[in-house]
Amino acid sequence: MEKYSELAFNIVNNLLKIQTDDVISISGEIHNAEKSEDPLIELPLIEELAVAIRKRKAFPVLEISTENLRKRFFGEMPDEVFSTPPNYYKNWINTIDKFIEISWESYSSDFKTTSEKQMKQFKKSTKSILQHLFEQKKKIIFLNFPTHELAHYICTNFESLKNSYINAVNCDYNMLKVYGEEHEEKFFSYLNYKIITHTEILDLKIYRNKMELYNGDTSEHQITFIPAGIIEFPIERQSINGVFFAEKIYYKDKNYNNIKIKFEDGAVRYVAFREDKKGNFLLQTELINSDENCFLTIGFNKEITSYTNYYSYDRCIDGNISMKFFDRNSHPIFISNMNAEINKRI
């Protein structure tokens, strides 16, 4: 509980910078599906956030649902429910200054077990709500808090995952901003780079004027994803040439180790796996047929130092060099190496 109290203080005071009389929505979930190991896992952090907000003379509004109820809403409701204008939700949005979403599932849609029909209903019912939220310029923070379910999905130890998360989120946000500005200055002046991984060299060209800096500064972005600490550049796809050795690849609910990817003029020519694993062929196919859009991502959060198997945390590791591609259905594919070097290419 002490760790959550310190974490909540940091989020409320140093990340969100909540002001007197702000009204803050905190959304969480009781994980009451069958075989849930810890159904109330989000509640201690929710409580600490509410207390920290109230100490700022602001007003927390708790929006607690259950996992079963969410599934039933989309499994049992008639279609006309989802076509009804959600005026109640719009009026509710008008009264809230900032939104805090606890769950990792709300951010990581690739892990959803929802049916295709339910996903269509969800998108239909939330489209106008999200549009209204953006129009009102409301701030949203996704805390991306881990659960036992996430640990099972990515085949990692939950306690280690949770500790990595807490360390990464409970960082010094003033220093994180400084680190981000240093990276911004370093990469803003040049276009052509080479990434060296072992004996492999990959050449690429970035669009430096379109970079995005995510250092936890909520004044810069309407939506903030936690943990923070990345700088991201679009890549000119045709400029990618050479070989990238990926220590990790993350795709949907799986991760892969030690893969070589050969690029020629932006096209993926081959993907070489060190281990025979279910899903290799699918990953290879999706990389070869990946969308033209792609990004270079460099992490600079010094509080997270080792892989967790979850890309939302791992991409923030200090010095981690990642590239983000998209499959034919726009799902992201992250390839990553935290021992690579990136240098200017003359």
N, C-alpha and C positions, 0 to 999 in steps of 0.2 A: 504493500500500500504506500510505503514511503517513496518508492521509485515513481509510482503513478502521481503522487502529490507534487514531486519535483518536476516531472514531465508536464503535468497540467499547468503548473505555474509558468513554465517556459513557453508553452504554446500560447497561453492566454496573454502573457505580458510582453514576450519578446518576438513571437511570430505573428500573432494576430493583432497585437497592440490594441486590445479592446478598451473602449472609452466608457466613461460614466454614462449610464442610461441606454447603452446599446442593448438590443434584444438579440440574443444568440440562440439559434436552434441547434440542438445536439441530437443527431439521429443515430440510433443504435438498434441492435437486434438481440432477442433471446433465441439462442440456437437450440430449439426444442424438437428438431427432427430426430428420427430414430437413431439410436447409437451415438448421440452427441456426447463427447467426453466432458465438455465443460460448457453447459448451456448459458451460464451467466458470465462468461469470460469478459465481455465488454463492459459490464456494469461498474466495476471498480474505477475504471478510467472515466466513465461517464460521470460518476459521482464527484470525482476529484475535479473534473473540468467545471461542473456546475458550481462547486464551492469556490473555485478560483475566480470564476466569472462574477459570482455574487460579491466576492471581496473587492472587486473592481467597481462596485456599485452599479453593475450592469445586471441584466435579467436573463437567466438561462431558461429555455423552453425545451423540455425533454420530449423527444418524439420516439417512443419505444414501440417496436413491433416484434413479431415473432416469425421465425423461419417458416413454420407451418402455415401461419396466416398469410404470409406473402405468397406461398405456393397456391393456397386455396383461392386467393383473390384472382389469380390468373388462370386457375384451373376450373373454377366453378361459375365465374361471372358470365352472364349473357353478353353477346357482342355489343348490344346497345349501350351497356354501361361505359364502354371505352370510347364511344362516340359522343357522350354527353360533355358539353363544355365544362371544364373543371373550375368553375368560378370560385368555389370554396378555396381551392388551393391557390388561386391567384390572389385572393384577398389575404390569405395567410402569408404569402410571400411578401406582400406589401408591408406587413407589420414586422418583418424580420430584417435585421441589419446584416448579419453574417450567418452562414450555415456551416456547421461542422458535421461531417459524415465519418463515422467511426470505422465501418466495415471495409475490409479489403475487397469483398465481393462487388461492392458498388463501383470500384475502380477497375477491377480486373474481370471484365466481362467474358474473357476467354475461358474462365473456369466455371462459368454458369452451367448448371445441369438442367436449366429450364428448357422446355420443348420449343420447337420452332414456332408453333402457334402462339405459345405464351410470350415469346420474345417479340413477335409482331404486335401482340396486344399491348405489351409493356411500352414499346416504342410509340405506338399510336396514342396511348393514354398520357404519355409524358412529354410528347413533342411540344404541345402548346404551353405546358407548364414550364419547360426549360426555356422556351422562347421568351416567355414573360420574365423569367428570372434573369436572363441575359439583358433584356431590354431595360430592366430596373437596375442593372449594374450591381447586383448583389454579389458579395464576396462568398466564395465557397472553398472550403478546405477539406480534402480527402485525406484522412489520417492513415488509411491503409493498414489498420491494426491487424496483426496476424491471429489466427486461431489454430486449433489442432487440425481442423479440416484442411487448411492451407498446407500445414506441415506434411500431412498425409499425401496431398496432391504432388508435392515437389520432393517427396522422399527425404525429408530432413528432420532433425531433432527439434521438437517444438521449443524447448527451453533455450536452445542456442539461437533459434530464429527470433524468439521474443527479445532476448538480450541484445542481439544485433540491432533489432528494430529500435529498442529504447535508446541505445547508445547513439544511433544515427539521428533520431528525432530530437533527443535531448542535447543537441549540440549548441555551441556558441554561435548564434545567428549573426551577430555583428562580425565575427571572424569569417563566417561562411560568406558573407557579403564581400569581405575583403578578398578572399580567395577567388571568388567569382569574377571580381573586377580585374584581378591579376590575369586570369585566363582570358578574359575579354580583350585586354590590352595585348596579350601575347599573340592571339590568333587573328585579331582584326586587321593586321597590317599585311597579311600574305594570303595567297590563294592556293598554291600548289604544295602538297605535302607527300611524304612517304612514311608508311607505317612499317616498322621492322619487328618481326616476330621470329625469334631464333634466326634461321638463315633465310627466311622468307621476307620479301619486300613487296609492298603494295603501294602503288602510286594513285593519287586521287586529287581532285580539285574541289574546293568548297565554295559555296556562295556566302562569303563573309558578311555581306550586308543584310543577310536574312537570318542571322544567328539568333538564338533564344537562350537567355540566361535564367536558370532556375536555382536561385539561392535562398529561397524562403521569403523573399521580399514580397509581401502580399500587395503592396502598392503598385507593383509592376504587372501583376496578372490578376484577372478576375477569379480564375481557378488555380488553386495551389495543391500540388500533390506532394505528399510526404512519404519517405524522406526526400529532402532537397539536396542539391549539390551537383548539378550537371550543367554543362554548356553544350548546345546542340546546333549543328550547322547542316543545312541541306547540301547534298553532294551532287555535282554534275555527273550523272550516271555514266555517260560515255567516257569519262576520264579515269574510271577505275580499271587499273591494269596490274596484274601480278598475282601473288598468292597471300592470303590471310590465314594465319593459323589461329583458330578459335579455341581457346581453353574451354569456353562454354558457348552453347547455343541454346536459346530459350524459345520454345514455340508452343503456344497454347499451354497445356498443363504438363509439358515434358521439358526436360533439359538434357543436353547431350554434351559429351566431353571430347576434347582433342580431335578437332576436325579441320582439314585443310580445304580451302575453297579457292579455286583458280578463276580469275577474271580476265576477260579480254574485251577491251572497249566497252566495259560495263556489263557484258553478258557473263553469266556463270557457265563456265565450260565443264567443270567437274567438281564434285564434292567427295572427298576421301575420308571415310570414317575409320577410326582406329579400332573401334569395337563394334561387333555385330549386335544390333539392337532393334527391337520392334519400333517401327516408325521412321527408320533411316530412309527408306525409299520415298515415303511421303514428304519428308523434310527436303530431300534432294530435289524432288519434283517441284515443290513450291519455291525453292530458291532459284532454280533454273527458270521458272515462269514468273518470278516475282515482278511486282509493279516497278515502273521506272523510278518512282519517287523513293529516295533513300536518304539517310541522315548519318552524320558522324556525331557521336556523343562522347564527351570526356567528363569523368567524374572527379569531384574534388572535396567530398565529405570525408574528413580525416578521422571521423569517429567510427567508421565501418571499414574493417581491414581485411575481411576474408569473405569468400563466396558463401551465400546462404541457399543457393539454387533458385532464388526468386528474383527475376530481372528488375522488378520495381525497386528493390533494395540494392542489388549488386551493381546496377549501372551508376550508382552514386559513389562507389568505392574510389578513394583518392588514387588518381592515376589510371583508373580503368578506362581502356579505349574500346568503345563499342560502335557497331554499325547497325542501323535499324532498317530492315527491309519489310515489305508487305506482301502477303500471299494474294492469290486471286480473289479472295473474299475480304481483303483489307485487314486481316489479322496480322499483327506485328511479328517479325522474326528478328530477334536480337542475337548478334554474334559478338563475342566479348573476349578480351585478353587484358588482364591486369599487369602483365609483365612485358607488354609491348612498349616500343618507343615511337614517338612521332616527331619528325624533323621536317624542316623546310626543304623543298626539292628545288634545286637550282636549275 
